[in-house]
Structure formats: structure tokens, C-alpha cells
Amino acid sequence: MSERASFDIGGITCAACVARIEKGLRELEGVRDVSVNFATEKAIVEYDSGATDPARISERVRDLGYEVLRTVRPEAEEDRETGSEDPAEQARLREIRSLRARSVAGPILSTLIFAGTMRQWFPFLGWIPDYWMNYLLLVLTTPVVFWVGGRFYVGAVKAARQGTSDMNTLVAVGVSSAYLYSAAAAFFPSVFARAGHPVHAYFDSAAMIVTFITFGRYLEAAAKRRTTQAVRKLLGLRPKTARAVRDGQEIDISVEDVARDDLIVVRPGERIATDGVVVSGSSDVDESMLTGESAPVGKAAGSPVYGATINLSGSFVFRAERVGSETALAQIIRLVEEAQGSKPPIQRLADRVAAVFVPAVVAIASATFFIWYFIVPDPDFARALLNFISVLIIACPCAMGLATPTAVMVGTGIGAERGILIRGGETLETAYMLTTVVFDKTGTLTRGELRVTDVLTAGGFGRERMLKIAGSVEAVSEHPLAAAVLEKTAAEGVKPSPVETFQARAGMGAEAVLDGKRVVLGNARLMQEEGVRLGVLEAEALRLSGEGKSCIFVAEEKTAAGLFAMLDVPRDSAREAVSTLKRMGLKVAMITGDNRNTARTVAAELGIERVLSEVLPADKAGEIKRLQSEGEIVAMVGDGINDAPALSAARIGIAVGAGTDAAIEAGDITLVRDDLRLVPEAIRLSYMTIRAIRQNLFWAFIYNVVGIPLAAGVLYPVWGVLLDPVYAAAAMALSSVSVVGNSLRLRLMFRGGKKR
């Protein structure tokens, strides 16, 4: 049986770590798929529960030299902690605090080391002999290299134990080379003098390299933490306690102890503990955290309620129906976390490069040293060493590893905050390429509820009398059309009167006695059976039917009184959504089982030219496939339940629903609230996220393509330009921070309304 679990992993420092963990876990028997996210330091593992389990996977991660901070299985939501108790979040905060302390100490010591190295700029230090100054610089540099930069050595040792190398290896080798060379120059200056080399120490280079890279790590860690804020906000919404009714008494219990069918009391101002149905009482509830709508939602007996939403006014009791990982909020959190940990296809190139990057850089750096020390005219050991160090330092692959996951995390986080749940990175990339969006009609483009659009009366009957007949009969009817008639009569201030008898006429309408007179209300067939002459109303009904409207006739004592015409009206957001999609250059179509006239009426009102009408639910998937065979990249927008086959057949299925199980499982993208304007927003978010990923990857690759040759000294023969290792360290730190910063810029861009 296939299962999935996520693991928060400590000690991931670069893209090479990601590749090492993925490779190591894939070698474990029973593991089917692995995705490790550098930005979140999270691994999502799909495995065969009959062959392995989370404990073995965790053990394998530890064998690879990393720490498992937390394991979360979808079926065990109680494994997940929130807030200050979250071990993964605590580990991130500890790392940030540690990096902050080192980022303060490093610059202070490096400034002193720089002053001691460049004494010609500081005359008041000129009285100290060179050999004493070198000893002092060695003392000051040692804590910078081995405490401020200690994490690089720890990471390099872990990699070496696995017979591989990573970014830590590059930094450790480069810094150690400068440090050991300088230490040798301090202790054995005569050896260098006899060999004809000038005695010069590079303690300042070693210290500043570590300081710049550590400070960059600090900025990177702080920025990475910001990219996970969407999930942290969702986790922070969950209440910790609930007031349950046990043995007739109200007691406070932990939310984790709430069981299905428990009765839960909710008082004003409290968060609702879990999902359920109101059994008594009434109130208004703020569901904005789930739907994004600010207007409160009225709740009474029989109304559904959702965990983490806020009770505003009254008190009520509800029965718990979904607890733990079953709740709408838990499903949303799971979907967002899995999406943030996923990889779009565009990431594959970066993964392939990262797998061979570090060994290639070591080879280039070694070749650089060999050329500068043995081949160039007037070879100089110090110059060869500095170029060797510069190549190692500038070639950090961190920016490459951060390019995709940070953008995916920010993009899916923005979506979650706006009520757009994106299933993964592949969905983000595909949504950007869409050419056609197909909407289901009933319940998606329209409300799924008929409304009265026309009221006509026959000669001799007043409008008020006709409305009174209809309202009085429908007041006791259970037919779905009754609500539309009652809504219209109420809007015109007509109150129903009690009827003496009432009888439903299956498939045709109803009859009753009102004020001592027999009245009937129903379709043309009922009127024909009752012998009612419709006269001019019959022609009007034909005209209205041609507009896609349904007609109900009213008669009193076998005399036609009037008719009601009804139509399933479009959602308020439908026209704007269609218009926006067309401005974005997308084709828009509508698919429905309704007849051609009804379908074309609704489509014309919304500005949709292509209509696929009279399509049975089972045939909708076939129509989607036919469009795709014509070369279209199709998104299907439906309610996520009866449209599930069509949603699955489309390249992107967009389910419109209030966070229900069916909606979340059916679509690649789920719109938590019934606002169709979120459809173009989701596509625009995809476009902007993929553009940010491409920008990140471009600059990460270009940075190394330009930086490595520059560090190797290719410009020296022409312009005499060499790259100091200190500047290489600063550039390397800046590259990672700039990639994360560009991803975070998505928030500003999306808020600013950038168009496709």
C-alpha cells in the first residue's frame, strides 16, 4: 500500500545536500518517490508501507549525516506541532540566532584583522614587528575560521564520510588554504625567504571570506523563513482547546482529544475547534480564513461549521464530524505544504547540474592552480593559491538550489492566502501554458438556483392576485422551483394566504383551494390536462423558452392568470472572470447538459462564443480530450464532484468549492470560495511564479558562467584583472540572497496587479 510522509530535516546547506538525500532515500527498498526542498528543508517521501516505514526512512536520513527534526504522516495530524512547540520551527530559529551571533562577531574580528594586515593604512600600528603581528592575526583569525565558519567544516566532514563533496567542501578547502598558508608564513618565514617567495599572510582573506558567506547565510535563512509564512499562518489559526459536553457536563479538552460525534459548545469570540454540523443555537461566523470572504455567515441548526473559523455573536452547539487530518484546514495545510515541497519540470536541469557541479569546480580550481604555478610566465605561488581559492569560493551552488523552491513556496503561499490551493510545482508550470479554459455551466458559471426573470399576467387578472395565488400554493410546496417563486412574491411585498387543500401533481405542478376557488400552478402539460386556455400566454411562453427560460403557468377556476419565466442566473463574478481571461489571450468555452437555446442564452450574457451544449456528464471528459487533440492546452473549471472525470481529463482541473474533500481531491487547483475571478488570478500567479523561477535560474547560471572564469584569471592577460577571494565571497553571498529576494518580490508584483 502506497503512503506518504513528510520529514523536516536539519543540516541541509546546499543543492548538493538535496541531491545526496534524494539519491540515498531512493536506494532504500520500498521508497517509490522522494522530493527534497532546499528552501523548506523538508522531504516528502512516497513509500510502500509493506516494505518500509517512516522509522527506517528517518534512520537512513541520519546515516546520510542529517538530522530528522519531525515526521508528519497525513493520517496522523496530531504529530504536527504549532507555534513555539514546533521542533522544525525551533531549529530554524536556533539557526537564525546562531548565524546572527556569528554575523556580529565575524565583522568585528575581521575589521581588526584587516587593520593588522594593512598596517600601511593605520600608522599607529607601525611599531609592531611583522612576526608579532602575524602571531596576533593568527590568534584573531582562528575563532573566525573555526567558530564563525565552523558549520562549513562540519558540512564538509559529513560529505566526506559519504564519499562526496558539496558547497561546504568548496568553502572549507578555500578558507583552509588561505589560513594554513598564512599560518605557515607566520611560523616559518625563513622557509619562504629561502624559496624566494615574499612573506605575506592572507589572514584577512580567510576571515572575510567566512564573514561574508556567514552573513549571506544569515540573510538567506531569514528570507527563507519568510517564504514559509503562509503555512505558519494557517497552523497558527488552529485552536488548542475545545469545550465538549461529556456526561452532561461542559469540560475543556485538548483539540487533539476531540472525537467524532462529540458535542462541542462554542461561545462568542471563540474559534471553532473542528468541522461539524450545528445541532442547536445560532450565530454568525467569520469564515474569512477559509473562504477569503469578509462577510459573516449565518449559522443555525443543520448548518456546517469549519475548524479555526471564528464565532462572532451567539452561542451554539455542534456535533464534530471531521477531526484531526480530516478537517478542511488540515487538508489545506497538507496541500500547501506538499505544493511547496514539489518540483516543477523546470527544476530538473538545475538538479542535473548540481549533481556534478562541486566535483567540476574542484577540478577547475585545481587546473587554475596548476596553470598559474607551473605554466604562466613568472609563476607565483601566492597568486596561484589566491586564484585557486577564488574559484572555489565564487562557485557556490546555493543560488542554483534556491532558484526554484523559493519561488514555488512564495507562489503557492500567495495562492493559499487568496483562497487558491495549488497542488504542486508541475501545476504551476502547466497553468502558465494554458490556451483554453472550459467552464461547466450549472453551479459553476451559474448559481445552480433558478430566479424569476419575467412575470406576465393574462387579461382580466391583476398582478397582485396572480402573485398571491402563486405564493400561497408554493408556500406549502417542496418543489425546487417554489423557492424562486416565493423569493419573487416576497420581493414585491405579497404575503401568501393559507390554502384549504394542497395536492402535488408529479412532474407537472400542484393544485390547491384558495379563498374557496380551485387554483393550479405548473407546466403547459398540466394546463392542457386541466383544460385551461392559455391564449396569448402560449405565444409568450414559446418566446421565453427560446431564450432558454423555464415557464410556470398560473390558473384559477380553469382560467389562465399569468406565467412566471425563470432562468439559472450567472454568478456575479462570472462575467468579469470571462472578460479577464479573454484579455489575457485565452480562449473561453462553456460545457453543459442543457439544451442549445438555454446554453447560448447564458453564454451570450457572459461573452462566451464557444458553447458545448447537450453534453451528458459522462461525455464531458471526452469533449475535453477532443479539444486537447486539436492542440489546445485545456483547463476545466467545475464544482469538483459531478465534473470530476472532466477535471481529471484536462491538463489542469480547477475545482470550485468551499474546501470540501471532493473539491480538494478532484482538481489540480482548488478555489476555496465560489469566486470565479480567482481563475484568472491563479493563471496569472502561475505566469509570474514561472517567470521568477526563470529569472532566478538565469542569474544563478550566468553568475557561475561569468564568475568562475573571472576568478580563474582569464582576463588577466588582457586587462590584468584578478578577482580577490574576499570579493568572490561577497559575490557568492549576494547571489543567494538576491535569488531569495527576487522570489519574495513576487508578493509585491502580485499585489501590484502585473498583467500576463
C-alpha positions in Angstrom: 0.0 0.0 0.0 1.4 3.4 -1.0 1.6 6.0 1.7 3.2 9.4 2.0 5.1 11.2 4.9 7.0 14.4 5.2 10.2 14.8 7.1 11.7 18.1 8.5 15.4 17.7 8.1 18.2 19.6 9.8 21.6 20.2 8.3 20.7 20.8 4.6 23.1 23.6 3.5 23.1 23.5 -0.3 21.7 21.9 -3.5 24.2 19.1 -3.3 22.7 18.1 0.1 19.3 17.8 -1.6 20.7 15.6 -4.3 22.5 13.4 -1.7 19.4 12.9 0.4 17.2 12.1 -2.6 19.7 9.6 -4.0 20.2 8.0 -0.6 16.5 7.6 0.1 15.7 6.3 -3.4 18.2 3.5 -2.8 16.1 2.4 0.2 13.8 -0.6 -0.5 10.2 0.4 -0.6 10.7 4.1 -1.4 8.8 5.0 -4.6 9.5 8.7 -4.9 11.3 11.4 -3.0 11.2 15.2 -3.2 13.6 17.3 -1.0 13.0 21.0 -0.8 16.2 23.1 -0.1 14.2 26.2 1.0 11.9 24.4 3.5 14.5 21.7 4.4 11.6 19.2 4.0 11.5 15.8 2.3 8.2 14.4 1.0 8.6 10.6 0.6 6.1 8.2 -1.1 6.7 4.6 0.1 5.3 1.1 0.2 4.1 0.6 3.7 4.7 -3.2 3.3 8.4 -2.7 2.6 9.4 0.2 4.7 8.1 2.8 7.2 8.9 6.3 8.5 11.3 5.0 11.1 13.5 3.3 8.6 13.4 6.4 6.3 14.5 8.5 9.3 17.3 6.2 10.1 18.5 6.4 6.5 18.5 10.2 6.7 20.6 10.1 9.8 23.0 7.6 8.2 23.5 10.2 5.5 24.6 12.7 8.1 21.5 14.7 8.6 19.0 15.2 11.5 15.3 14.3 11.3 13.5 17.1 13.3 10.0 15.9 12.8 7.9 13.3 10.8 4.3 14.1 9.8 2.1 11.4 8.3 -1.2 12.6 6.7 -3.3 10.3 8.7 -1.7 11.5 12.0 -2.3 15.2 12.1 -1.6 15.2 15.8 2.1 14.5 15.1 2.2 18.1 13.9 3.1 20.8 16.4 2.4 24.5 16.1 3.9 27.8 17.2 6.7 27.8 19.7 6.4 24.0 20.2 7.2 23.1 16.5 10.6 21.4 16.6 11.3 22.3 13.0 10.5 25.9 13.5 12.5 25.9 16.7 15.5 24.5 14.8 15.2 27.3 12.2 15.0 29.9 14.9 18.1 28.5 16.6 20.0 28.5 13.4 19.0 32.1 12.7 20.1 33.1 16.2 23.4 31.3 15.8 24.0 32.9 12.5 23.1 36.3 13.9 25.7 35.9 16.7 28.4 34.8 14.2 27.4 37.6 11.8 28.1 40.1 14.6 31.3 38.6 15.8 32.7 38.0 12.3 32.8 41.6 11.1 34.3 42.8 14.4 37.2 40.4 14.3 37.6 40.8 10.5 37.9 44.5 10.9 40.7 44.1 13.4 42.4 41.5 11.2 42.1 43.8 8.2 43.7 46.7 10.1 46.6 44.5 11.2 47.1 43.2 7.7 47.0 46.7 6.0 49.2 48.5 8.6 50.3 51.0 6.0 46.8 52.5 6.2 47.0 52.6 10.0 50.3 54.3 11.0 49.6 53.9 14.8 50.2 50.1 14.3 53.5 50.6 12.5 55.6 50.0 15.7 54.6 46.3 15.9 57.1 43.9 14.3 55.8 41.8 11.4 56.4 38.5 13.1 54.5 39.6 16.3 51.7 41.0 14.1 51.3 37.7 12.2 51.1 35.8 15.5 48.4 38.2 16.7 46.5 37.9 13.4 46.6 34.1 13.7 45.0 34.3 17.1 42.3 36.6 15.9 41.6 34.6 12.7 41.4 31.2 14.4 37.9 31.8 16.0 36.6 33.4 12.8 37.6 30.4 10.7 36.7 27.6 13.2 33.8 29.1 15.2 32.2 31.7 12.8 32.8 29.3 9.9 32.5 26.0 11.9 29.4 24.9 10.1 31.3 24.7 6.8 33.8 22.2 8.3 31.0 20.2 9.8 29.2 20.0 6.5 32.4 19.2 4.6 33.2 16.3 7.0 29.7 14.9 6.6 30.1 15.0 2.8 33.5 13.3 3.0 32.1 10.5 5.1 29.7 9.8 2.3 32.4 9.9 -0.3 31.2 13.1 -1.9 31.5 16.8 -1.7 29.3 19.9 -1.6 29.3 23.7 -1.1 30.8 23.3 2.4 33.7 21.4 0.8 34.4 24.3 -1.5 34.3 26.9 1.3 36.3 24.7 3.7 39.0 24.0 1.2 39.3 27.6 0.1 39.4 29.1 3.6 41.7 26.4 4.9 44.1 27.0 2.1 44.4 30.7 2.9 44.5 30.1 6.7 47.2 27.3 6.6 49.3 29.2 4.1 49.2 32.3 6.3 49.9 30.2 9.4 52.9 28.6 7.8 54.2 32.1 6.7 53.8 33.3 10.3 55.7 30.3 11.9 58.2 29.6 9.2 59.0 32.9 7.4 62.6 31.8 6.7 61.4 28.9 4.6 59.5 31.2 2.3 62.5 33.6 2.2 64.9 30.8 1.2 62.5 29.7 -1.6 62.4 33.2 -2.9 58.8 33.9 -2.1 57.8 37.2 -0.3 56.5 36.5 3.1 52.8 37.6 3.0 49.9 36.4 5.2 46.3 36.2 3.9 44.6 36.0 7.3 42.3 38.9 6.2 41.1 36.9 3.2 40.4 33.8 5.2 38.5 35.9 7.8 36.5 38.0 5.4 35.5 35.0 3.2 34.0 33.3 6.2 32.4 36.5 7.4 30.8 37.4 4.1 29.5 33.9 3.5 28.1 33.5 7.0 26.4 36.9 6.8 24.9 35.8 3.5 23.7 32.6 5.2 22.0 34.6 7.9 20.2 36.8 5.4 19.3 33.7 3.4 17.9 31.9 6.4 15.9 34.9 7.5 14.5 35.3 4.0 13.8 31.6 3.6 11.8 31.7 6.8 9.6 34.4 5.3 8.7 32.2 2.4 7.0 29.7 4.7 4.8 32.3 6.4 1.7 31.1 4.6 1.8 27.6 6.2 2.8 29.2 9.6 -0.2 31.5 9.4 -2.5 28.5 8.7 -1.1 26.5 11.5 -1.4 29.4 13.9 -5.2 29.5 13.3 -5.9 26.2 14.9 -7.4 26.4 18.5 -5.7 24.5 21.2 -8.8 23.6 23.3 -12.5 22.8 22.9 -15.4 22.9 25.3 -17.0 19.4 25.0 -20.2 18.0 26.5 -19.3 14.9 28.4 -21.7 13.1 30.8 -24.0 16.1 30.7 -21.2 18.5 31.8 -19.2 21.0 29.8 -15.4 20.4 30.1 -12.4 21.9 28.4 -10.3 19.3 26.5 -7.4 19.5 24.1 -8.4 19.7 20.4 -6.4 16.5 19.8 -8.8 14.7 22.2 -12.0 15.7 20.3 -13.6 12.6 18.8 -16.1 12.2 16.0 -19.7 12.8 17.2 -18.6 14.8 20.3 -20.9 17.7 21.1 -18.9 21.0 21.2 -20.1 24.2 22.8 -18.9 27.4 21.1 -19.3 30.8 22.8 -19.0 34.3 21.3 -15.4 35.2 20.2 -14.1 31.6 20.3 -12.5 29.7 17.4 -14.4 26.6 16.3 -12.4 23.5 17.3 -13.1 21.2 14.3 -15.5 20.6 11.4 -19.1 19.6 12.2 -22.8 20.5 12.0 -24.8 22.8 14.3 -27.3 20.9 16.4 -28.7 23.8 18.5 -28.4 27.6 18.8 -27.5 30.1 16.1 -24.8 32.7 15.4 -22.7 34.5 12.8 -19.3 33.0 11.9 -16.3 34.7 10.4 -15.1 32.2 7.7 -12.6 34.5 6.1 -9.6 32.4 6.9 -11.2 29.6 4.8 -13.0 31.4 2.1 -11.5 34.8 2.0 -14.9 36.4 2.3 -15.1 39.1 5.0 -18.9 39.0 5.4 -20.1 36.8 8.3 -22.0 33.6 7.6 -25.2 32.9 9.5 -25.4 29.5 11.2 -28.4 27.6 12.6 -29.3 24.0 13.3 -28.1 21.9 10.3 -25.5 24.4 9.1 -21.9 23.2 8.5 -19.1 24.8 10.5 -15.4 24.6 9.9 -12.5 24.3 12.3 -10.5 27.5 13.1 -13.2 29.8 11.9 -14.4 32.4 14.5 -17.8 32.6 16.2 -18.8 36.2 16.3 -22.1 36.7 18.2 -24.3 34.0 19.6 -23.6 30.6 21.2 -24.3 27.2 19.6 -23.6 23.5 20.0 -22.3 21.5 17.1 -21.5 17.8 16.5 -18.0 17.1 15.4 -17.9 15.2 12.1 -14.3 15.6 10.9 -11.3 15.7 13.3 -7.5 15.9 13.0 -6.3 15.4 9.5 -9.9 15.1 8.1 -10.7 18.8 8.6 -10.8 21.3 5.8 -8.0 23.4 7.4 -5.8 20.3 7.8 -6.3 19.3 4.1 -5.5 22.8 3.0 -2.3 22.9 5.1 -1.3 19.5 3.7 -2.0 20.6 0.1 0.1 23.8 0.6 3.0 22.0 2.2 3.1 19.4 -0.5 2.9 22.0 -3.2 5.8 24.0 -1.6 7.9 20.9 -1.4 7.2 19.8 -5.0 9.5 20.5 -8.0 8.3 21.7 -11.4 9.9 20.2 -14.5 12.0 23.3 -15.0 13.9 22.3 -11.8 15.3 19.1 -13.4 18.0 20.9 -15.3 19.3 22.6 -12.1 19.2 19.2 -10.3 21.3 17.6 -13.1 23.8 20.4 -12.9 24.0 20.4 -9.1 24.8 16.6 -9.1 28.1 17.2 -10.9 28.8 20.8 -10.0 31.1 20.5 -7.0 33.5 17.9 -8.5 33.7 20.0 -11.6 34.5 23.2 -9.6 37.3 21.4 -7.7 38.7 20.2 -11.0 38.6 23.7 -12.4 40.2 25.2 -9.3 43.0 22.6 -9.3 43.6 23.3 -13.0 43.7 27.0 -12.2 46.4 26.5 -9.5 48.4 24.3 -11.8 48.4 26.8 -14.7 49.2 29.8 -12.5 52.0 28.0 -10.7 53.6 25.9 -13.4 52.7 27.4 -16.8 52.3 31.2 -16.8 55.4 33.3 -17.1 56.9 34.4 -13.8 54.8 31.9 -11.7 54.0 32.9 -8.2 52.8 30.5 -5.5 50.7 33.1 -3.6 49.0 34.3 -6.8 48.2 30.7 -7.8 46.8 30.0 -4.4 44.6 33.1 -4.4 43.1 32.2 -7.8 42.5 28.6 -6.6 40.7 30.0 -3.6 38.7 32.5 -5.6 37.4 29.8 -8.0 36.3 27.6 -5.0 34.6 30.4 -3.2 32.7 32.1 -6.1 31.3 28.8 -7.4 28.8 28.1 -4.5 25.8 26.3 -6.0 23.4 27.7 -3.3 21.7 30.2 -5.7 21.0 27.4 -8.2 19.5 25.3 -5.4 17.3 28.1 -4.1 16.1 29.4 -7.6 13.1 27.1 -7.9 11.9 26.1 -4.4 11.8 29.7 -3.1 9.7 30.9 -6.0 7.3 27.9 -5.7 7.0 28.4 -2.0 6.1 32.1 -2.3 3.8 31.5 -5.2 1.8 28.7 -3.5 1.8 30.7 -0.3 0.3 33.7 -2.1 -2.3 31.4 -3.6 -3.2 29.9 -0.2 -3.7 33.3 1.3 -6.1 34.3 -1.6 -8.1 31.0 -1.5 -6.2 29.4 -4.4 -4.9 25.9 -3.5 -2.2 24.8 -6.0 -1.4 21.1 -5.9 2.3 21.3 -6.9 5.1 22.9 -8.9 4.1 21.0 -12.1 0.6 22.5 -11.9 2.2 26.0 -11.6 4.3 25.4 -14.7 1.4 23.9 -16.8 -1.1 26.6 -15.8 1.2 29.2 -17.4 0.9 27.4 -20.8 -2.9 27.1 -20.9 -4.6 28.2 -24.2 -8.3 27.3 -23.4 -10.4 27.5 -20.3 -13.6 25.4 -20.3 -16.3 26.3 -17.7 -19.1 24.0 -16.5 -22.4 25.9 -16.6 -24.7 24.8 -13.8 -23.3 25.5 -10.3 -20.0 27.0 -11.7 -20.8 29.8 -14.1 -24.4 30.0 -12.7 -25.6 29.8 -9.2 -27.5 26.5 -9.8 -30.6 28.2 -8.4 -33.4 29.4 -10.7 -34.6 33.0 -10.4 -37.7 34.6 -11.8 -36.9 36.9 -14.7 -40.3 37.7 -16.1 -43.8 37.9 -14.7 -46.7 38.2 -17.2 -50.4 38.3 -16.4 -53.4 37.4 -18.6 -56.2 39.8 -19.4 -58.6 40.3 -16.6 -56.2 39.3 -13.9 -54.3 41.8 -11.7 -50.6 41.2 -11.0 -51.1 41.2 -7.2 -53.8 38.5 -7.4 -51.7 36.3 -9.7 -48.7 36.7 -7.4 -50.9 35.8 -4.3 -52.1 32.6 -6.0 -48.6 31.5 -6.8 -47.1 32.5 -3.5 -49.8 30.8 -1.5 -49.5 27.5 -3.4 -45.7 27.4 -3.4 -45.5 28.2 0.3 -46.5 24.6 1.1 -44.7 23.1 -1.9 -41.4 21.2 -1.7 -40.6 21.6 -5.4 -37.2 23.2 -6.2 -38.9 25.9 -8.3 -41.0 27.0 -5.3 -38.1 29.0 -3.7 -37.8 31.1 -6.8 -41.5 32.0 -6.9 -41.6 32.8 -3.2 -38.5 35.0 -3.5 -40.2 37.0 -6.2 -43.5 37.3 -4.4 -41.7 38.4 -1.2 -39.7 40.9 -3.1 -43.0 42.5 -4.4 -44.5 42.6 -0.8 -47.1 39.9 -1.5 -47.8 37.7 1.5 -49.1 34.2 1.0 -52.5 33.1 2.4 -53.4 29.7 3.8 -54.7 27.2 1.3 -57.5 24.9 2.2 -56.2 21.8 0.3 -53.0 21.1 -1.5 -52.0 18.3 -3.8 -48.7 17.9 -5.8 -49.1 16.8 -9.4 -45.9 14.8 -10.0 -43.9 16.1 -13.0 -46.4 18.8 -13.7 -47.1 21.2 -10.7 -49.6 21.5 -7.9 -53.2 22.3 -7.2 -55.0 23.8 -4.2 -58.1 25.7 -3.0 -57.5 29.3 -2.1 -60.3 31.6 -0.9 -62.8 28.9 -1.9 -61.6 28.8 -5.5 -59.6 26.0 -7.2 -56.2 27.1 -8.4 -53.4 25.3 -10.3 -49.8 26.1 -10.9 -47.5 24.2 -13.2 -46.3 23.5 -16.8 -48.1 23.5 -20.1 -49.0 19.9 -19.8 -50.8 20.5 -16.5 -52.7 23.4 -18.1 -53.7 21.1 -21.0 -55.0 18.4 -18.7 -57.0 21.0 -16.7 -58.5 22.4 -19.9 -57.0 25.8 -19.3 -56.9 28.0 -22.5 -53.5 29.9 -22.4 -54.3 32.3 -25.3 -51.6 34.9 -25.7 -49.6 33.4 -22.8 -48.8 30.4 -25.0 -47.0 32.5 -27.6 -45.2 34.4 -24.9 -44.1 31.1 -23.4 -42.6 30.0 -26.7 -40.7 33.3 -27.0 -39.3 32.9 -23.4 -38.4 29.3 -24.0 -36.4 30.3 -27.0 -34.4 32.5 -24.6 -33.6 29.4 -22.5 -36.1 30.2 -19.8 -38.4 27.8 -18.0 -42.1 28.8 -17.7 -44.7 28.1 -15.0 -48.3 28.9 -15.6 -50.9 30.0 -13.1 -54.7 29.4 -13.4 -57.8 30.0 -11.3 -61.0 28.1 -11.9 -59.7 26.9 -15.3 -58.9 30.5 -16.4 -55.3 31.4 -17.2 -54.0 34.0 -14.7 -50.3 34.5 -15.8 -46.9 32.9 -16.0 -43.5 33.1 -14.4 -40.3 32.7 -16.5 -37.2 31.5 -14.7 -33.5 31.3 -15.5 -30.4 30.0 -13.8 -28.7 33.3 -13.4 -24.9 33.7 -13.7 -22.7 34.3 -10.7 -21.8 37.9 -10.0 -18.1 37.1 -10.7 -18.6 35.1 -13.9 -18.7 38.0 -16.5 -15.6 39.6 -15.0 -13.7 36.3 -14.9 -14.5 35.5 -18.6 -13.6 39.1 -19.6 -10.3 38.9 -17.8 -9.4 35.6 -19.3 -10.1 36.8 -22.8 -7.9 39.9 -22.2 -5.1 37.5 -21.1 -5.3 36.0 -24.6 -7.1 32.7 -23.6 -10.0 31.1 -25.3 -13.1 30.5 -23.2 -15.7 27.8 -23.7 -18.7 26.6 -21.8 -19.9 22.9 -21.4 -23.3 21.9 -20.2 -26.0 19.3 -20.5 -28.7 22.0 -21.1 -30.4 22.5 -24.4 -28.8 24.7 -27.1 -31.1 27.7 -26.5 -30.6 27.8 -22.8 -26.8 27.3 -23.1 -26.4 30.0 -25.7 -28.5 32.5 -23.7 -26.2 32.2 -20.7 -23.1 32.1 -22.9 -24.1 35.3 -24.7 -24.8 37.1 -21.4 -21.2 36.2 -20.3 -19.5 36.9 -23.6 -18.6 33.2 -24.3 -18.5 32.3 -28.0 -17.8 28.6 -27.9 -20.6 26.5 -26.4 -20.6 22.7 -26.0 -24.3 22.0 -25.2 -26.4 18.9 -24.5 -23.3 17.0 -23.3 -24.1 14.3 -20.7 -21.9 14.3 -17.6 -20.2 11.0 -18.7 -19.3 12.6 -22.1 -17.7 15.8 -20.7 -14.3 14.2 -20.3 -14.5 13.1 -24.0 -15.2 16.7 -25.1 -12.2 17.9 -23.1 -10.0 15.3 -24.8 -11.3 16.3 -28.2 -10.2 19.9 -27.5 -6.8 18.7 -26.5 -6.5 16.6 -29.6 -6.9 19.9 -31.6 -3.8 21.2 -30.0 -5.3 23.1 -27.1 -3.9 23.1 -23.6 -7.1 22.9 -21.6 -8.2 23.9 -18.1 -11.6 22.6 -16.9 -13.4 24.6 -14.2 -16.1 22.7 -12.4 -17.6 22.0 -8.9 -15.2 19.1 -8.2 -18.0 16.5 -7.7 -20.0 15.6 -10.8 -17.3 17.2 -13.0 -14.5 15.0 -11.6 -13.9 13.0 -14.8 -13.6 16.1 -16.9 -11.4 17.8 -14.3 -9.1 14.7 -14.4 -9.1 14.7 -18.3 -8.0 18.3 -18.6 -4.3 19.3 -18.3 -5.4 21.5 -15.3 -8.5 20.8 -13.3 -9.8 23.8 -11.4 -12.3 22.8 -8.7 -14.6 25.4 -7.3 -15.8 24.5 -3.8 -15.6 25.6 -0.2 -12.7 23.4 0.8 -14.7 20.1 0.6 -13.0 16.7 0.3 -14.2 16.1 -3.2 -13.2 19.6 -4.4 -9.7 19.4 -3.0 -9.1 15.8 -4.3 -10.6 16.4 -7.8 -8.6 19.4 -9.0 -5.0 20.4 -9.6 -6.1 23.8 -8.4 -8.9 24.3 -5.8 -10.7 27.6 -5.4 -11.7 27.6 -1.8 -14.5 30.2 -2.3 -17.0 30.4 -5.1 -15.4 33.4 -6.8 -14.6 32.8 -10.5 -12.3 35.8 -10.6 -9.8 33.5 -8.8 -9.5 31.5 -12.1 -7.5 34.3 -14.0 -5.7 35.1 -10.7 -4.5 31.5 -10.5 -3.2 31.6 -14.1 -1.6 35.0 -13.5 0.1 33.6 -10.4 1.4 30.7 -12.4 2.8 33.0 -15.0 4.5 35.3 -12.5 6.0 32.4 -10.5 7.4 30.6 -13.5 8.9 34.0 -14.7 10.5 34.4 -11.3 12.0 30.9 -11.5 13.4 31.5 -14.9 14.9 34.8 -13.8 16.4 33.0 -10.7 17.9 30.2 -12.8 19.2 32.6 -15.4 21.1 34.7 -12.9 22.3 31.6 -11.0 23.7 30.1 -14.1 25.1 33.3 -15.5 26.7 34.1 -12.2 28.8 31.0 -12.3 29.4 31.1 -16.1 30.9 34.6 -15.7 32.3 34.3 -12.1 34.3 31.1 -12.4 36.4 32.2 -15.5 36.9 35.6 -13.9 38.2 34.0 -10.7 40.4 31.7 -12.7 42.1 34.8 -14.2 41.1 34.6 -17.9 41.0 38.5 -18.0 44.5 38.8 -16.5 46.4 38.5 -19.8 44.4 41.3 -21.5 43.5 43.7 -18.7 45.5 42.5 -15.7 42.3 41.7 -13.7 42.3 39.2 -10.9 39.4 38.5 -8.5 40.4 38.8 -4.8 38.9 35.9 -2.8 37.2 38.4 -0.5 35.2 39.9 -3.4 34.4 36.4 -4.6 33.0 35.6 -1.1 30.9 38.7 -1.1 29.6 38.0 -4.6 28.7 34.4 -3.7 26.8 35.5 -0.6 25.0 38.2 -2.6 23.9 35.7 -5.3 22.0 33.5 -2.9 20.3 36.5 -1.1 19.4 38.0 -4.5 17.7 34.8 -5.6 15.6 34.6 -2.5 14.9 38.3 -2.7 13.7 38.0 -6.3 11.3 35.2 -5.2 9.9 37.3 -2.3 9.4 40.2 -4.8 6.5 38.1 -6.2 4.4 39.3 -3.3 4.8 43.0 -4.3 4.4 42.2 -8.0 1.2 40.2 -7.5 -0.2 42.8 -5.1 0.6 45.4 -7.7 -1.5 43.7 -10.4 1.1 42.9 -13.0 -0.6 41.5 -16.1 0.2 38.5 -18.2 
